[in-house]
Amino acid sequence: MDIVAAHRWQAGMRTGSPWLHEEVASRMAQRLPWFKEKPASWLHWEPVNGGLEGHRKVREWLPQARCHVSARHLSQALGATRETTKAFWSPAQWARNRQVVAAAPDAVVGMLWANMALHLEPLPQTLLRRWFSHIATDGFLMFSCLGPDSLLELRQVYRQAGWPDPAHAFTDMHDWGDMLVHSGFAEPVMDMERITLSYSGTTPLLAELRGLGRNLQTGRFSGLRGRKWRDRLLAAIEAGLPRDQDGRLLLTFEIIYGHAFKPQPKAAAGRSQTVSVEDMRAMLQSTRR
């Protein structure tokens, strides 16, 4: 993955949450009742990108929990996650909005919620360790991201045209599980599903893809494409992508879901001692007397 391009994409300000991210957040929120003990606090990682409707669903499940927000554009994220209703004078709403705060560098919470972020992170192991530091012992991480079968149909169109892939390679869920363990997490649970979206044409399809991210592979075309190439791209998509019975273009997204706990810290090993063979023999002989 191109680190510079990834950081450039992450630094951009989002004007809203992509539809796919909201759908995934809604499905991930349905898993929250699996956890018997509700955390007293939680941290939402990049809520505008991850889904503001999803944020509200988590808050409905945790109405009394303090919410910490971590985002590159923090003021925008805080404003978007605080509730606004016609009853702006309501003391109850004031109290709920006071529960949403900026996450301090040393903030520790019972749950960290990160929706659709990891597949665009150039240094995922570093990010996982950062998340680990924000989670309290026995707390848990919930996340989702794109998996390697995403955009299969579009990748095939590009291969047939002799072009480099339209996106960087996405990590397999088993590799995410390994990285979670290496970052200190315990009991990682991973699963996946495929969501197939349909589009009326190439224009809405490409518009949605641009809202989801960028092609961050290092081998992508390095220059600017011209209008003729765009016409070839649109024609190739129209001809190559499968269609449903209504003639709408179909595109598959593999969604990976994961959660893992922060275990109790391991007891530090005691100081090692060196015993000579002669001393060992003497100790064994003394115990036999």
C-alpha positions in Angstrom: 0.0 0.0 0.0 1.2 3.5 -0.8 1.7 5.1 2.6 1.8 8.7 1.3 -1.4 8.2 -0.7 -3.1 6.5 2.3 -2.3 9.4 4.6 -3.5 11.9 2.0 -6.8 10.1 1.8 -7.1 9.9 5.6 -6.4 13.6 6.0 -9.3 14.6 3.8 -12.5 15.8 5.4 -15.6 13.7 4.9 -18.9 15.5 4.3 -21.0 12.4 5.3 -21.0 8.7 6.0 -21.0 6.4 3.0 -24.1 4.2 2.6 -22.1 1.0 2.7 -20.4 2.0 5.9 -23.8 2.8 7.5 -25.1 -0.6 6.5 -22.1 -2.4 7.9 -22.3 -0.4 11.1 -25.9 -1.4 11.5 -25.1 -5.0 11.0 -22.2 -4.8 13.5 -24.4 -3.1 16.0 -26.7 -6.2 16.0 -23.8 -8.1 17.5 -23.6 -5.9 20.6 -26.1 -7.9 22.6 -23.6 -10.8 22.4 -21.7 -9.1 25.2 -23.3 -9.7 28.6 -21.7 -6.7 30.4 -22.2 -3.3 28.9 -19.1 -1.1 29.0 -19.3 2.1 31.1 -17.4 4.0 28.4 -16.5 3.6 24.7 -14.4 5.2 22.0 -15.6 5.8 18.5 -12.8 5.8 15.9 -13.4 8.2 13.0 -17.2 8.3 13.4 -18.0 10.4 10.3 -16.3 7.8 8.0 -17.5 4.9 10.1 -21.2 5.9 10.1 -23.1 8.5 12.1 -26.3 6.4 12.1 -24.2 3.6 13.4 -23.0 5.9 16.2 -26.6 6.6 17.2 -27.3 2.8 17.3 -24.4 2.2 19.7 -25.5 5.1 21.9 -29.0 3.6 22.0 -27.4 0.4 23.3 -25.2 2.3 25.8 -27.4 5.3 26.8 -25.5 5.9 30.1 -22.0 5.3 28.7 -19.5 8.1 28.2 -18.4 8.3 24.6 -14.9 9.3 23.5 -14.4 10.5 19.9 -11.1 10.1 18.1 -10.8 11.8 14.6 -8.4 13.7 12.5 -11.0 16.4 12.1 -12.1 16.4 15.7 -14.4 19.5 15.8 -16.4 18.2 12.9 -16.7 14.7 14.5 -17.7 16.1 17.8 -20.3 18.3 16.3 -21.7 15.4 14.2 -21.9 13.0 17.1 -23.7 15.3 19.5 -27.5 15.1 19.4 -29.6 18.0 18.0 -33.4 18.0 18.4 -36.1 20.6 18.4 -36.0 20.5 22.1 -32.5 22.0 22.2 -33.3 23.4 25.7 -33.9 19.9 27.1 -31.7 19.2 30.2 -31.7 15.5 29.3 -30.1 16.3 25.9 -27.5 18.6 27.5 -26.6 15.7 29.8 -26.3 13.3 26.9 -24.2 15.7 24.9 -21.8 16.2 27.8 -21.2 12.4 27.6 -19.5 12.9 24.2 -15.9 14.1 24.6 -12.7 14.2 22.7 -10.5 11.2 23.3 -7.4 12.1 25.2 -4.1 10.4 24.2 -4.3 8.3 27.4 -8.0 7.6 27.4 -9.0 4.1 28.5 -12.5 2.7 27.7 -14.4 -0.5 27.9 -15.1 -0.8 24.2 -13.4 0.7 21.1 -15.6 0.8 18.0 -13.9 1.1 14.6 -16.0 0.6 11.5 -14.6 0.3 8.0 -11.2 1.8 8.8 -8.5 -1.0 8.8 -8.4 -1.8 5.1 -7.3 1.8 4.4 -4.6 1.8 7.1 -1.0 1.5 5.7 0.4 0.5 9.2 -2.3 -1.7 10.6 -0.2 -3.4 13.3 0.7 0.0 14.7 -3.0 1.1 14.7 -4.0 -2.2 16.4 -1.5 -1.6 19.2 -2.8 2.0 19.5 -6.3 0.7 19.9 -5.0 -1.9 22.4 -3.6 0.9 24.6 -7.0 2.7 24.7 -8.9 -0.4 25.9 -9.2 -1.3 29.6 -8.4 -4.8 30.8 -11.3 -7.1 30.0 -12.6 -4.5 27.6 -13.0 -5.3 23.9 -12.5 -4.1 20.3 -15.2 -4.2 17.6 -14.2 -3.5 14.0 -15.1 -4.2 10.4 -13.2 -3.7 7.1 -13.2 -4.8 3.5 -11.9 -8.3 2.7 -10.0 -9.7 -0.3 -13.0 -10.7 -2.3 -14.2 -7.1 -2.6 -14.6 -5.7 -6.1 -14.0 -9.1 -7.7 -16.0 -8.2 -10.8 -14.3 -4.9 -11.3 -10.8 -6.5 -10.8 -11.7 -9.0 -13.5 -12.7 -6.2 -15.9 -9.3 -4.5 -15.3 -7.4 -7.7 -15.9 -9.2 -8.4 -19.2 -8.3 -4.9 -20.3 -4.6 -5.4 -19.3 -4.8 -2.6 -16.6 -3.3 -2.8 -13.0 -5.8 -3.6 -10.3 -8.4 -0.9 -9.4 -7.6 -1.2 -5.7 -4.9 -2.4 -3.4 -5.1 -6.0 -2.0 -7.3 -6.4 1.1 -6.2 -8.5 4.0 -7.7 -11.9 4.8 -9.7 -12.3 8.0 -7.3 -15.0 9.3 -4.4 -12.6 8.9 -6.3 -10.0 10.9 -6.8 -12.6 13.7 -3.1 -13.2 13.8 -2.3 -9.5 13.9 -4.8 -9.1 16.8 -3.0 -11.7 18.8 0.4 -10.2 18.0 -0.9 -6.9 19.2 -1.8 -8.3 22.6 -5.5 -9.1 22.1 -7.1 -12.3 23.2 -9.9 -14.5 22.0 -10.3 -12.9 18.6 -13.5 -13.9 16.7 -13.5 -13.3 13.0 -16.2 -13.8 10.4 -17.3 -12.4 7.0 -20.2 -12.0 4.7 -20.6 -10.8 1.1 -22.8 -7.9 0.2 -23.7 -7.4 -3.5 -24.8 -3.9 -4.5 -26.6 -3.0 -7.7 -26.2 0.2 -9.7 -28.3 1.8 -12.5 -25.1 2.6 -14.4 -21.4 3.4 -14.3 -21.8 6.9 -13.0 -23.4 6.1 -9.7 -21.1 3.1 -9.3 -17.9 5.1 -9.7 -19.3 7.9 -7.5 -19.9 5.4 -4.7 -16.4 3.9 -5.1 -14.8 7.4 -4.8 -16.7 7.9 -1.6 -15.4 4.7 -0.1 -11.7 5.3 -0.7 -8.9 5.4 -3.3 -6.7 2.9 -5.2 -3.7 2.8 -2.8 -1.6 0.1 -4.5 1.9 1.1 -5.3 1.7 -0.3 -8.8 -1.2 1.9 -10.0 -0.8 4.1 -13.0 1.3 7.1 -11.9 0.1 9.8 -14.4 -3.2 11.4 -15.2 -5.7 9.6 -17.4 -7.3 11.3 -20.3 -10.9 11.5 -21.4 -10.5 8.7 -24.0 -9.3 6.3 -21.2 -12.3 7.2 -19.1 -14.6 6.4 -22.1 -12.8 3.0 -22.4 -13.2 2.4 -18.7 -17.0 3.1 -18.7 -17.4 0.9 -21.8 -15.4 -1.9 -20.2 -17.5 -1.7 -17.0 -20.8 -1.7 -19.0 -19.7 -4.7 -21.0 -17.8 -6.7 -18.3 -19.7 -6.4 -15.0 -22.6 -8.9 -14.4 -26.1 -7.6 -14.2 -29.3 -8.6 -12.3 -32.6 -9.4 -14.0 -33.4 -5.7 -14.2 -30.2 -4.9 -16.0 -28.5 -3.2 -13.1 -24.7 -3.6 -12.7 -23.6 -5.8 -9.8 -20.5 -5.4 -7.6 -19.5 -7.5 -4.6 -18.0 -6.4 -1.3 -16.6 -8.8 1.3 -17.1 -7.5 4.8 -14.9 -8.8 7.6 -16.1 -8.4 11.2 -14.0 -8.9 14.2 -13.9 -8.5 18.0 -11.3 -9.3 20.6 -10.7 -8.7 24.3 -7.8 -7.1 26.2 -6.7 -9.8 28.6 -5.3 -9.5 32.1 -1.7 -8.6 32.0 0.6 -11.6 32.3 2.6 -11.9 35.5 6.2 -10.9 35.1 8.6 -13.7 35.3 10.9 -13.8 38.3 14.6 -13.4 38.2 16.5 -16.4 36.8 19.1 -18.1 38.8 22.1 -20.1 37.7 23.0 -23.2 39.6 26.1 -25.3 38.9 25.9 -29.0 38.4 27.9 -29.6 41.6 25.5 -27.5 43.6 22.5 -29.2 42.1 24.0 -32.6 43.1 24.7 -31.4 46.6 21.1 -30.1 47.0 19.7 -33.4 45.7 21.9 -35.4 48.1 20.8 -33.2 51.1 17.1 -33.8 50.4 17.7 -37.6 50.4 19.2 -37.6 53.9 
